[in-house]
Amino acid sequence: MTTRAASEIVIGPVITERTYQLYTQGRYTFKVSATASKTEIKKALEEQYETQNIKVRDINTVSMRGKKRRSFRRTGAGSVGKTADWKKAIVTLGAGQKIEGLFGSV
């Protein structure tokens, strides 16, 4: 098994109304590599936020399907495609821990 950089595993945070509700409960949502395992995600997050000294307590992963998209041309002929499938990780940190700067100054 080859080791990958943390930036290859954790693509970025997912910021939506639902993830904000989870944030108030101490859970954070990230878009991650589709091939990443839970242990790889845990190590990558702890490495990426090591200055804040976070400890990941629990990880839930969900494979998300890409959405269908239509593209229309001037002639009226349309083509149907879809966005790429992706993986979401919902991360629970240890008690009393926060990741600073993810939701601004909230």
Secondary structure as the mmCIF struct_conf table of DSSP 4:
data_model
#
loop_
_struct_conf.conf_type_id
_struct_conf.id
_struct_conf.beg_label_comp_id
_struct_conf.beg_label_asym_id
_struct_conf.beg_label_seq_id
_struct_conf.end_label_comp_id
_struct_conf.end_label_asym_id
_struct_conf.end_label_seq_id
HELX_RH_AL_P HELX_RH_AL_P1 ALA A 6 ILE A 9
STRN STRN1 VAL A 10 PRO A 13
BEND BEND1 THR A 16 THR A 16
HELX_RH_AL_P HELX_RH_AL_P2 GLU A 17 THR A 24
TURN_TY1_P TURN_TY1_P1 GLN A 25 GLY A 26
STRN STRN2 ARG A 27 VAL A 32
TURN_TY1_P TURN_TY1_P2 ALA A 34 THR A 35
HELX_RH_AL_P HELX_RH_AL_P3 LYS A 38 GLN A 48
TURN_TY1_P TURN_TY1_P3 TYR A 49 TYR A 49
HELX_RH_3T_P HELX_RH_3T_P1 GLU A 50 GLN A 52
TURN_TY1_P TURN_TY1_P4 ASN A 53 ASN A 53
STRN STRN3 VAL A 56 MET A 64
HELX_LH_PP_P HELX_LH_PP_P1 ARG A 65 LYS A 67
STRN STRN4 LYS A 68 PHE A 72
TURN_TY1_P TURN_TY1_P5 ARG A 74 THR A 75
BEND BEND2 GLY A 76 GLY A 76
STRN STRN5 GLY A 78 LYS A 82
HELX_LH_PP_P HELX_LH_PP_P2 THR A 83 ASP A 85
STRN STRN6 TRP A 86 LEU A 93
HELX_LH_PP_P HELX_LH_PP_P3 GLY A 94 GLY A 94
TURN_TY1_P TURN_TY1_P6 ALA A 95 GLY A 96
TURN_TY1_P TURN_TY1_P7 GLU A 100 GLY A 101
BEND BEND3 LEU A 102 PHE A 103
TURN_TY1_P TURN_TY1_P8 GLY A 104 SER A 105
#
